[in-house]
Amino acid sequence: MPDSAALNSTSQGYQTIEVHRLAGALGAEISGVNLSEPLSDETFEELHRAFLENQMIYFRDQDLTPEQYIAFANRWGDIHLHPFNKPLDGHPEIIEMTKRETDTFAHGARWHSDQMYTPQPAMATMLYGREIPPAGGDTMFSNLYLGYEALSDGMKAMLGTLKAVNNGDSKKHATGMTRAERAAAGTGQIPQKDPSEVNIQTITSHPIIRTHPETGRRAVYVGSHTERFDGMTDEESDPIIKYLMEHTHRPEFTCRVRWDVGTLVFWDNRCCQHCAINDYNGQRRRVQKITISGDTPF
């Protein structure tokens, strides 16, 4: 567990929780709250404020039943039921992701924001650690507000007129296969459905510069689901998209969370990307995921 005294405390102005900044770019550890118990309105309002101010917040040493985990998620909005990943038995709201000792594939090991390929992408995601290796398996996050603010005025003006095509079933996946092809090949450890069997749109265009509906701040809305710009070819789009992907996870825009059993991390998909670090082959890792439904990007 990080030394709280070494963290940059930002708890001033909070009455019911303690907020300790993780990095200069984003992220904060929240203490003084037990998520297994019902939250008062005052505590929830302060958590909501910390969430918006830090883009990603996390809690240590939480002992949650599935029902308590779902109850906490419900405070933030409607829970999104994932169309492809298999849910936890008896709890369709929770996706359990396990990397076994014999697996080499790790889910989420590319920079992305969740559900970008849907008309209303997930507002936020929470991940809860159940089994964690002694070292490795950290998750990195990047602040897309900072990515936007660091662009030149000319780049901001050009991107402000563009939409990006995001594809949730693209052959541009690192394996070069669609979801159905990956399922047939047995790659990955999470059972997946054929996209033709689920009622979901897997290709959607969204503004490449997104305005956060709560803060009003602008962010570069890009991730591994982004294929090309609407109305442009892959060849025309690829250089700029590659630049934006590299730009938005510059070290000074990022932070990194080390996991323990009982850690719960909660991030805002509207203004940050994340990437799971796949550096623990031979070790077992099991986490549980809930996504919160969002709105149409603008």
Disulfide bonds with the S-S distance in Angstrom:
none
